[in-house]
Amino acid sequence: MHEGDSIPGFTSVDTFYYLLQPQLEKLRQPALDCLDTTYNQIETLTSNIIDKVFLRFPSLRPVI
């Protein structure tokens, strides 16, 4: 099915992509979930830091 120019004894790049693509698709959603969780945690941490830093000047918080 995936014949092409390759070194004898090794599969072609097309075969490698064909076999790898379904496995990569399984990793897509968990990776996106991990990125979303990380983003939310960083946003919460920065919000807490900004609250503490600008405690004396609350009117500057929305600007920052």
Protein Blocks (a to p, Z undefined) as FASTA:
>chain_A
ZZcdddehiacfklmmmmmmmmmmmmmmmmmmmmmmmmmmmmmmmmmmmmmmmmmmmmlm
mmZZ
